[in-house]
Amino acid sequence: MAWIGAQGRGPELARLSGVVDRARAGRPTTVLIQGEPGSGKSEAVAALAALAADAGFQVAVANARSLPDVPFAAADQVLARLSPAGTRVADRASSPSTEVLRDLVELVRAQARRAPVAVCLDDAACLEPWSLRWLSELSASAFPHRLVVALSAGHFGGGGEPELTTGLAALAEHITLTGLPAAALADFAAARCGVRLDEDAAAACYELTGGNPGLLQALLSEHSGAAPSAEKLRAGTGSRALPGIERWLGGIGEPALALARAVAVLGVDAEIAQAAELARLTVGEALTAVDELVDRCLLANRTPLAFCHPLLGSMVIGAVPVGTRAALHLRAAEILRDGHFDVTGVARQLVAAGPLGQEWTVRPLRIAARRLAQEGRAEDAARHLRGLLREQLGPQVRAAVRCELAALDAFVDPELTVRQLDAARQEAEDPFAMVDHTLALAGLLTECGRPADAVAVLDDTAERLGPASAAHVWRLRLHKALSWRGGPAWLVRSGEGLDDLAAEAPEPGGGCWELAALRAAEAVDAGADRGAAVRHARQALAGGSDSLGRGLWHGCGALIRADELTEAWTHCSRTRLAGGVPPGRWDHVAAELLRAAIRRVRGDLGGVAEALTPMADRLCGLVPTGHRLAALAVSALVEARALMGDTDTARTLLTGCGLDRELPPWQDTPAVLAARAALWEQTGEPLRAVEDYLAAGRLLTDCQVRNPAVLPWRSRAAQLLVAAGEVAEAARLAGAELEDARRWGTPRTIGAAEHAVAMTETGTRRISLLTGAVGTLTRSPARLELATARFDLATALSEAGRPHEAHTELVAALSTAWSCSARPLVSRITAAQQASFPVDTDEPPNPALIGLTPQELKILCLARDGHTNRAIAGKLFVTVRTVEFHLSGAYRKLGISGRQQLAEIIPARTTADTVRALPVDG
């Protein structure tokens, strides 16, 4: 058998074999094989003919489409092949009658009494009425005629003689061919198309074709002898001509063809009214056309309108001449625009139409590109912008679009984007365009760890513009100051004074947000005027979309260090990606890193890891190239993982990126050194940690940064030095940080410094100072630092013989540390608690709860108490989707199916605190 037995048609082949067996036993059977075009109906008829021939049947095969349109044409063809004498019925066809019909039926039955007979007709719906009557009479044959009639038809039961086809269909056994199963596609592709498919490529084929064999062959027709990827298969289905479309469109009316084209142009989920307008049909005409297309298996039987298989839409539009196709896309864009539909749909039509010189297209394409980038669809966004660049644009608009495109391309290939921007800068004649390209290039060079090159580019453009372009040159000087902040200490110190820049501003308010961002960063570094830093940060962030990028970075950074966390989070959300999508621009990474910094301040280590882990693979490869954001993001993840106790992952990240080696003396390096020190501290290497903290301090001092809100390196080093017995040096460092912290004035920095100072004391003096530090940190968002201070206070109280007070502090410290996901700290607190105050385990909480995260535990307890998902989301300030995500994860860990079982797993007396009091392994 050459049919699909080993390629997904095993069940159908078994049914055909059964039909042959029954007919051979004297039980006449008619089988009607149906299915959409390309599903393999003709092959199925041929397969039955082959089975019948192998079983000793006389077989007559014919294709109804090739028969003449005369009465009894099918009988003539069949009898000519069955009768040894070559019987013909052409003479009787001139005067068809019921008597002639009975004679022709009896001729076949007589043959079937002598030997088994198989009559196989392909495309039987095309037969003329007398042949249909003849087949109906044959199908009504009774035992002992050894006869099988096999017919194939796409939509049997309609046409010009519906009563005949319907009657014949009622006598037949039906076999409906659907698409091949997904698991059979790889074998089919190899056997029939000479194409090798891996699992992803096979899944893409099934997604596009539904397993339809004819569509599969059309899709793979250009890949013979190759192994195309899933991405290549999907990309290759754009509006291009593919073989086989005629079998789907042949014979349909003009209105139905116009509607099919309209649906193909509009894409997924086309509305009937839009499609009708695009096809220039009334809604009534469109509805009739829809029914015809559904009957022909082109459209799915649903609304909004969609093709049965996505590849059909590509084939339909690919068959349209290119000029007509462009006109259809432009008209579709205008229909969607005038109907106030989503701008992304309008832009998609404009990209497909190509450059047509329409001025109104610029705005929707740019808006759609930004939205697509926000949704993590960077490639689609870039395609929209490239389509826009093919239009006739003014130099300033063209420069702005090229810079937006560069922001997307820079995430994929920074070096190529640097070359492209530099070429655009060199070619630009319009001063505005030249400056825009220069600023984009300088920003990218700074992010790539090349601030000196960025300064050189800015100086070169300023020289080209000359003194006549004072406003442009001043703006370049301003951005040079921004670039200095990304470089080494000597470059930072050589920067131009901001007061001088402000005094030379060409117009009041010119460069407002950039200057404000620099002033905010300068105020943070100085650490003397928190109010000024916040004021300048708000000015920097008031520029809307213009202040994204470094304005967002410096502005939100200042707010975070001033502990204005809610305000900073709001501004970061301006570039927030849709949930779960990967970043497509570096400002997306910057915004995610700022949100991670806010979580770190709040002690939410799990949130930091959750935000940064999805980007780790992409960023790790860029750290060795000197990309500053990549290094900062990876180091933040290293610190979070280390403090969570996942030191193996943290060390792998650190060494894999080369951050365990000597680092360049840049202003961002202290953050990397501090993350590294946190890892050394957790792995029992305190001296290495002290070295890194002190190295970070030297770099910050070189850059004239004293503010402990930037990095509390002295207090962290001091605590390690106390443990090493170097109390005097620890006291000096802690005292200096406390002085600077009080100048800055946030409870977080003051409390951390007070904690370090307290650890340099002993006895009641330590207890008194620790009590003050705990009180200060309680007023701050720094939960992890508060948990550590409470633990040290509990230890001091226990050593002083004050167990009840120590117990209170341990319970509070444990609760806070657990909520921070700081498992090493939880283990230390739990060990101290068990040593001094053993937990009553007469009725312990379910041990399975230990494996839950703090957030999962909170959500489960609220769900057990009857709160809805929406109510839980409101209480915990998270989204409903986040609640659903944590509930499903917790159910899986606990082995339960829903909240109905929570009362058994978490009794009403069990709270988060009682679970946290259980011993923690490790």
N, C-alpha and C positions, 0 to 999 in steps of 0.2 A: 504493500500500500504506500502510495506516494503522498497521501493526504496528511493531515496535521496530527496524527495519532500521538506522536511523541512531542508535539508542540502545542498542547493545550486542547485538542479536540477529542481526547479519549472518550468522554461520555457520549458525545454525538456519534462517534464511530461505533460504539457499542450498540446504540439504538438502531443505527442503520443495519448492522449485522443481524439484530433481532428481527427486523422487518423482513430481511431476506430469508431467514430461517422459517418464519411463519408462512411466507408465501410458498416456500418449497414443500411445506407440510400440507398444502392445499387450502390455506386460509388467505384469500386474496387481500392485499393491503395497498392502500394509497397513502403516500406520505407527502406532505407539503412542507418544503424547506423554505423558511422565511428569514429575513434579517435585513439590516440596513445595507446600503451599497458598500461593497468592499469586504463584507463579512465572510465571504467564502462560500456562497450558495452554489455557484457553478462547480466548484471543487467538490462540494458535498454530493452533488448529483453524480459527478464523475466517480467519486468514491463508491457510491452505491452500485453504479454500473460495474465497477471492477469487482466488488464483492459478489454481485450476482453472476458475473462471468466465471469467477473462480468456483462458484457453487453449481455450475452446469446450466445456467439459464441462457436462453437466447436473449440477447440484449439489443435493443434499438434505442439509439440516442439521437436527439435532435435539439436545435436551438430555435425557439419560436421566432426570435427576431429575424432569422435568416429565411423563414418560410414565406412563400408567396401569400398574398392576401386573397385566397380563394377558399371556398368551402372545403372542409375535410383535408386541408393541407397537412395537418399533423398526422391524420390517419394514413394518408398517401405515403408520407415519409417513413412511418413506422412499419407499415405492411411491406413496403419495398425492401426493408432490411430483414424482416422476419420470414417472408415467403421465399422458399428456394427458387420458385419460378419467377420471382421478381414482380409480384402482383402490384398493379397500379390502380388507382381509383380516380384518375384525372377525368375519365369520361363521365363518371357519375357526378362529379363536382359541378357540372354545368346545370344540373337540375336536382339540387339537394332536396331530400324529403325524409320523412320518418322511416320509410321502408329502407332507403339507402343507409340511414343511420344504423338500423338494426342489423343489416347485412354486414356492415363494417365492424360492428361490435362482435358479431358472431365469428367473423374471420379470426379475430384475435383470440377469442375464447377457445375456438377449436384448436388453434395453435398451442394454447396454454394447456389443453387437455393432453396433448401429445408430449409436450416438454415444458418446463417452467419458462415463463416469459417475463422480462423486465422492460417496461416502457419508461424511458427517462427523458423528460422534456425540461430544458432550461428556459427561464424567462416566460413561464406559462401564462402570465397575465397579458402577454401580447397576442395570444391566440384569437382567431376569429370565432364567432359564436358557434358554428357547426362543429368545429374541433372541440370546443368546450363541452358541447352536449355529448359528443362522442366519448370524451374522457369521463364525464359524469356517469354515463351508462357503464363504461368499463369499471369504474370505481364501485358500482353497485353489484358487481359479480359476487357470486356466492361459492361456497365449497362445492366441488373439489377443484375449482380452477386454481392452478398454481401461477398466480399472476401478482406482480408488484408494479404499481404505477408511482413513479417518483417525479415530482414537480418542484420547481423552484420559482419564487416570485418575491419581489420586494414588498409590494403593498397589494396583496391579492384581495379581491373583494370589492374593488371600485371599478373604474373604467366605464366603457360604454355599455356593458352588459352585466350590471351588478348582480342581477338575480342568478345568472349562470355561475359567475365566479363565487358568489356566496354559497350557492348550493353545492358546488364542487368542494369548496373549503370545508363545508360541514361534514362531508363524507370522509375527509382525510385525517390522518394522524399528523399532528403539527410538530415540527422541530424548528425552534427559533434559535438562530445563531446570534450570540452576543459576542462581545470582544473577547480576545484571548485573555486568560488570567495573567496577572502581572508576572507570576513566576515562570511563565512559558515564553516571555518575550525575548529573553537572551538567546534561547535555543532557536526560536523562529528567525531572529535577526541573523544568526550565524548561518542557518540552513538556507534561508530564502534570499537574503540580501548580502551575505558575505561581510557582515558587520559584527564587530565584537562589542558587547555592551557590558559594563560593570553594573553593580547594583544600583548606583545613583542614576546612571544613564538609562537603565531599564525603567526605573521609576519615572524619569522624565518622559520617556516614550509613552508610558501608560497614562500619565497625566495629560499629555497632548492628544492622544488618539483613542483613549479608552480601550486599547487592545485591538482595535479594528485592523485586520490584516492589510487591507488595501491602503488605509491611511499610514500604517507602519511602513509599507514599502515606499510610499510617496515621501515620507519623512526621511527615510534612510537612503533614498535614491542617490544622493550625492556623496555618500560616505562609504561606498563599497570598498572593502579591503582595509578599512580604517577602524579605529576605536574611539569614536567621538565622546567627549565628556558631556555631562548633563547640561552644563552651561552653554556649550557650543550648540547642542540640539535646540535648547530654548531660544538662543539668540538667532538661530538660523530659520526660525519660523516667522520672521517678519513678513511684511507685505511683499512676497515674491512668488512667482509662478511655480507651482508644484504639479507633477503629473497626477492625473486621475480625477481632476475636478469635474470633467465632463460627465462622469457617471452620476454625479450628485446633482448637477445643474441641468442636465439634458432634459428637455421637454417641459420645463416649468415656465409659467407665464411671465410676461414682462413685469407686471406689478410685483410678483413674488421675487423675481430676480432683483428688482430695484430695492425691495425691502431687505433682502439678504445682504446686499452691498451696504445698505445703511447700517444694519446691525454690525457688520464686520468693521465698519469705520468707527462707530460709536464705542465698540468694545464691550467689555463685560457689563452685564446688567443694564442693557439699553432699555429705556422706557419706550412704550409703544408710541406715545405722542411725539417724542423726539425723532424716533425712527421714521414715522410717517411723514413728518415735515421734511426730513432730509431726503426721503425717497420721493417727495412731491406727490404724496398720496393723501386722500382723506383718511380719517381714522377708520371709517367703515371699510374702505378698500384695503387699508393696512391689516385689519383684523382678518379679512378673507385671505389675504396673502400669508398671514401668520399660520392659519390653518393648513394651507397648502404646504408651507415649508415644514411644519411639524409632521404632516403626513408623509413627506419625503425624507424624513429623518435628518433634516438639516438643523432645525431648531428644536431645543428641548421644550417639552410641553409645560411651560411655566412662564410666569412673569416675575421680574423684568426679563426681557428677551435675552437669550444666550444660545450659542451654538451647542449642539449635542457634544461636540468635541472641539477644544480650542483650535486645533489645527485646521478645522474647516473654515473658521473665520479668516485665517491667514491665506488659505487657498482661494477663498472667494475674492478677497481684496487684491490678492496677487494676480488674479486674472483680469483686473481692471487696468486699462491703459494709464500710464503714469500721469498724464495731464488731467484726466478725469479724476484720478485718485487724489491728486493734490487739491483739486477744486472741491471734492467731497469733504476732505479734512478741513479746509478753510471754512466751508459752509457749516460744518458741524461745530467748529469753534465759535462761529457767530451765533448759532442757535443756542449753544450752551451759555455764551456770554449774555445774550439778550434774555435768556431765561433765568439769569442770576444763579447759575449752577456753580459748583465748586471750581475755583480758579485752576486747580491742578488738572481737572478734566479739560478745561479750555486749553491750557498749555500743552497737554499731551497731543491734542489735535494740531496745534500750531507747529510743534516739532515734526510731526508726521507730514504736514503739508510742505515744509521746507520754506526757504526765504521767498516771500511774495511781496515784500515792500510795504507791508501794512504797519503804519505807525502805532496803532493801538495795541499791537502784539507785545511790545516791550514790557509793559508793566505786568501783565499776567505771567509771562515767562519768568521774570525775576522773582515775583512773589512765590510762584510754584516751586522754583528751584530752592528757595530758602525753606519752604515748608517740607519739601522732600528731604533735604539735608537734615532737618529737625527730626524727621521720622526714621533717620538712619539709612535712607536710600540715596547715598552719595552718588552712585553711578547714574541714577536717573536724573538727579539734580544737575550733574555735570553735562549730561546730554541736552537738557533744556538750555543751559547757558551756551553750549556750543552751537545749538540751533539758533540762538539769538544773535551770536556773533556773525552769522551768515547774512544777517539783515544789514541794510544801509543805516548805520548808526552814526551819531555825532561823535567826535573824538572823546569828549568827556564821558558820555554814556558808555562808549566802547571800552574805555579804560576802566570804568567802574565794574563792568561785566567781566572783563578779563581778570580783575583783581578778585572778584567773587569766585570765578572759576579756579584761580590759583589757590585760593583758600581750601578748595576741595582737593585739587591735585596734589597740594603740598603734603597732605596726609598719606597719600599713596607713594609718591616719589618726590621727596623734598629737593634733592639735587637737580633733577630735571626741571622742576618748577623754578628753582633759582635761576637756571640758565634761560628759561623762557621769559621770566620777568625782567631779567637783565637785558635781553634782546629787545623786549617791548620798550623798556626805558630808553635804550639807545636810539630806537627808531622814532620815538614820540617827538612830535614837533609842537604840539599844543602844550603850554606850560602846565595846565591842570592835569592833563593825562600823564605828562612826564612825572609830576610830583606824586600822583596816585600810584603809578608803577614803582616809583622809588620807595615810597613808604611801605608798600606791600613787600617789596624785596628786602628792605632793611628789617622789617618785623620778622620775616622768615629766617633771615640770616642770624638774627639774635636768638630766635628759638632753637636754631640748629647749633648753637654754641659758637657762633662766629661774630661776636659783637664788634670786634675791630673791623671786620669786613663791612659790617653794616654801617659803621661810622664813615668808612672810606667811600661807600656808595653815596651816602647822604652828602658828604663834602663834594664829591664829584658833580652831583646834580646841582648843588648850590653854585658851584663855579660855572657850570654851563648856563645857568639862568642869569647869573650876574646881578649886580646891584639894582638893576631896573625892576627886578621882580622881588621887591623887598618882602612882600607878604608871603610869597612862596618860600623864600629863603628862611624867613623866621620860623615857618612851620617845620622846615627841615631841621633847623637847630633844635627845636622843641623835641622832635622825634629822636634826634641824636642823644639828647639827655635821657630819653626812655631807653635807648639802646645801651647807654653806659651802665644802666642798672643791671643788665644781664651779664656783665663782664667781670674781669678780675678787679681786685682792690685798687690797683694803680689807675685803671680806667675810670672807676667810680670817683676817685679823688680828683681826677683831671677834668671832671665835668663842669659845665658852665653853671654859674650861680642862677638859681631860679628867680631871685629878685631882679637880676639884670635882664633876664628873658622877659619877665612880666613888664618891666619898665619899657622895653622896646617893642611891645605888642603893637602891630600895625593898626589895630582898631580895637575899641573896647569890647571885651568879651571874645576876641579872636583866640582860637585854640583853647577855649575855656576848659573843656573836659580833660584834654591832655595835660594842661598845666595843673589843674586841680588834682589829677591822678599823681603827678610827680610830687606835689606839695603834700598829699596824703602819705605817700611812701616816705618822704623826708621826715615828716612829723613822727611817723611810727619809729623810724630808725633812731631819731633823737630821744624819743621816749619821755619828753618833758611836757607835752601839751596834748592830752588825749582828746579834749574837746576840739582842738584845731584839726587833728587827724580825722575825726568823724565828720566834721563840717566839710573839709576838702574832699573826703571820700564821697559824700552825698552829692557834691557838685560834679565830681567825675562821673558818677553813675546816673546823672540826670540827663545825659545826652541821648537816651533811647538807644536805638540800634547803632548809632554812630559811636557810642562809647563801649561797644563790645570789644573783645580782644584785650589789649594791655590796660585799657581803662577799667574794664571789669576786673582784671587781675589785681591791679593795684588798689582800686576802690574797695572791692570786697575783701581783699587781704587786710586792708586797714580796719574795716568793720569787724572782721573776725578777731584781730588782735586787740580791738577795743571791746570785745565780748558783746557786740551788737549782732548776735547770731541770727536772730529771726529776720532782721533787715537784710543781712548778707544772704541768707537762704533765698529770700524773695528775689533779689537781683540775680542770683545764680540761676534761678528757674527760668529766666528770660531765654536762656539757651538750652533749656532742659530737653533732652531727647525723650521720645516716646519710650515707654517701659520696655526694657529688655533689648533694645536695638543697639548695635555697636556704633561708636562715634565715627563721623565721616570728615570732621574738621578738627584742627588743633584747638579752636576755641571751645569745641565740645569737650575735649579732654581737659582743658583748663577749668571749665565750669564744673566738671565732675570732680576734679582734684580739689577745687574750692569747697564743694559740698562734702568731700571726704575730710577736709580740714575742719569743717564745722562739726562733723560727727566725732572727729578725734578730740576736739575741745570738750565735747559733751561726754566723752568716754565711751562712745558707741563703737567699739573696735569691730564688732561684727558688721556694722553698717559700712565701715571703711573698707573692709575686705570684700563685702558684697558689691560695693561700687567700683572698686579698682580691679578685682580679679578678672572680669571679662576682658579687660583691655591689656592684661599683662603680657600675653604672647606677642601682640603687635608692638607694644612699647619696649619690651626687652631687647628686641633686635635693633632698636634705634639708640639705646643708651650708649653703646660704644662709639657711636658717631658724634657724641657730644650734645645730643638734643636735650635741652634743659628740662622741658616739661616731662619727657619720658623718664629722665633720671629722678625727678621729684616724685612722680607718680609711683614708680617702682619702689623708691625708698620709703614712701608713706605706707605702701603695702607691706614691705619688709617689717617695718616697725609694728604695724597692726598684727601681723601674723606672729611676730615674736612675743608680743604682750599677751596674745591669746594662747600661747604655749605651743604653737605650730612652728617650732624652731627649724625643723628640717626643711619645710617649704620656704621659710624666710632665708635660710642659708643658701638654698638652691637658687633662689631669685637673685640674691646678692652676688654670689660667685658667677652665676650664669651671665650676668650683665657686666661683670668686671668691676663692680663697685666695692669689692673687697681690697682693691689695690690702691695705690696712691692717687689722689684726686687733684684736679686742677684747682688753683686758689681763686675760685669765683664766688660771687656773692650768694649763689644758691647752694654751694657745697656744704655749708654748715648743717643744713637740713638733712643731707645725705649722711654726713658724719654722725649726727644724732640718732638717725635710724639704725645705723650700723652699731653704735654704742648700745642701743636698746637690745639688739640681738646678742652682743657679747655679754651683756649683763644677765640675760636669761639663760645663756649657755655656760654660766659659771666662769667667765673670763673678765672679772671686774677691772683689772689693770688695763686691759685693752680698751674697755669702755671709757675709763678715765682719760686715757690718751686721746681718744676720739673727741670726747667732750671738750678737752682743753684745746685741741687743734681747731675745733669749731669756734671756740671763744677767741682764739688768736685771729682767725679770719674775720670774724665780726668786728673785732676791735680795729683791725686794719681798715675795714669799711666804715668805721665810725658808727657802728650800731651798738648801743648800750641797752636797749629796751629788752627786758626779759620776756616780754610778750612775743618777740620774734623767736627766741629760743632760750629757755631757762637753763642754759648749759652749766652755770655755776652751782645752782641748787642741786642739779642731778649729779654733777661731779662731787659735790660736797658730801652727799649721802653715801656715795661709794667710798670716799676717802675716810669717812668716819668708821665704816666697817673695816677698812684696812688699817685703822689705828692712827691715821694722820689727821688728828682732830684740829690742830692749830691751822693748818692750811684749809681744812674744810670750813672752819669758822670764818676765816678771812673771805673766802669765796661767797659763803652764804650771807655774810653781813653786807658785802658789796651789792649782792643781788637784791637784798631786802631794801636797801637804800634806793636803788633804781626802780624797784617795783612800786615803792610808795610814790615816787615821782610820777609814774604812769597811772597808778590809782585804781586798777581793776582788782577785785577780790581774788581772782584766779592767780595773778602773778604775785600778789602780796601773800596769799595763803601758802603757795608753793615755797616761797622764800622763807616764810615763818616756820614752815615744817622743817626745812633744811637747817635753819638756825637752831631749832629746838633739839635736833638730833646731835648737835655738838655739845649739848649740855647733859647733865645727869640728874637723877633723883627728882625732887619736887620741882626743881627749876625746869626740867624737861617736860614734866607733866603739865605745868602751868603754860609753857609756851606751846605745847602740842594742843592743849585745849583751846588756846587762842587761834591756832592755825586751823583747827577743825571748824571753829565758829566762822572764821573768814571764808573758808572753802565752801561751807554750807550755803553761803550767799552767792556762790559762783556757779557756773554751769559745769565745772570740772569734776565730774563724778568719780573718775578713776583716781585722781589725785586725792579726793576726799576719802575714798575707800582706803588708800594707802596710809593716809594720815590717821584715820580712825584705828587701823590695825596697829600702827606704831604706838598710838595712845593707849590702846588696850594692853599691849605688851608692857608698857611702862607702868600702868596701873596694876597689872598682875604682879610685876616684880616688886611693887611697893606695898603688896598685901591688901589690895582693894579689889577683891574678886567680883563683887556684884557690879561695880562700875565697869570693870574690864569686860564682863559678860555682855553688858548692854552695848558697849562699843564694838565688840566682836560680832554680835548679831547684826548691828547696823552696817558694819564694814562688809560682812558676808553678803548681805542683801545687795549692797551697791556694787560690789565686785562682780557678783553673778550677773547683774543687769548689764555690766560692761563687757561680758564674755571674757573677762581676764582670768582664765582658768589657773595659771600658776599662782596668782594672788589668792584665788578661791581655795586652792589646795593648802596654801600656807595658813590661811585663816581657819580653815576646817581642821587642820592638824592641831593648831593651838587650841581651838575650841574643844576638840575631843580630848586633848591632854588634860585640860583644866576643868571642863564642864561636859562630861559624857551625856549624849542625847538619850532620852528615854525611848527605847525602841520596842516597847510593848506592842504598839500598833503603828509601825513605821509606814510612811507613804510608800506607794508602789515604786520599787526600784527602777522600773522602766522609765519613770519620769526623769531620772538623772540624765538620760541621753537627749533630752529636749533642750533647745536653746532658750534663753530667758524670754525672748519675744514669744516663742511658741507656748511657753508655760503661761505667760500672762493671758494670751488669747484663749487658751484652753480653759483656764479658770473662769474667764468671763463667759465663754460659750456654755460651760457647765451651769453657770448661774442663770442662764436663759436669755442672755443678750443676743440680739441679732448681729449678723455680720456688719451691717451698717452702723449699729450702735457701738460695736467694738471699735470700728474704724474711727468713729468720732472721739471715743474715750482715749485712744492711743495716738491720735493725730496721724493716722496712716490712711491709705486708700483701701477701699473694699477689696480690690484685687489682691493687695498685700495680705489682708486677713485671710482670704480664701487660699492663697498660696501657703501660708503658715499652717492653716488648719489641715490642708491635704498632706503636707509634709509630716505633721505631728500624728495624724491618723495612721499614716504608713509606718512610722516608727513604733507606734503602740499596737499595731495590728488590728485596728478597729475600722469600721466602715462609716461611722458618722457620729454626730453629737449625742445620739440617743444612748450610746454606751459610755459617755463620759462620766456619768454618775457612779458607775461601777469602778472605773479606773481612777477617778479623782473624787474621793468622798467629800462631802460638804465641809468637813472640818479641815481638809487639806488646803493649804495656801502655798503661794510661791515661797514664803519664808521657811515653811516646814520642809519643803523639798530641798531647798538650798542647804538646810542643816544636815542633810545626809552626807556621809563621807564621799569624797570625789577621788576616783582612782588617779594615780600619777601625781 
